[in-house]
């Protein structure tokens, strides 16, 4: 579109040369990456590629979406959230492991990363009623996709949760 600042880059998100072209000159990388089908190492492989590529092109800030089942030292989950996380880890198999390995790759890096841990994603209008905490699970079991998108932008703009993985959800009414 004329006057647009959007550039399309075709390639594989696990390919360092593609990532270099994509993120060079960026202030931050914001990712809402999700697998197509059963790509069992997509998040781990992409995280490793980003961790290797971002410092080379001079980008230090990464904000992405993980999952509520990923355990982080210091977590304080409600009993219902603990049960839900255990079920996701058991049923999720390789995909749940992929998210844990993604977290490990960023945690071991020198990047200023944030991995938001939402519960179930749902469609709907933005509510602007988002609860988030770095270690305490949210009371809600869902988040409106539009609320999550706004939260990710806020994390970048406000510099929230650097080197942390906060829980985030749309507040229950």
Helices and strands as residue ranges (DSSP letters): H 16-23, E 28-31, H 42-57, E 61-65, H 79-107, E 112-118, E 120-122, E 130-133, E 142-144, H 145-158, E 167-170
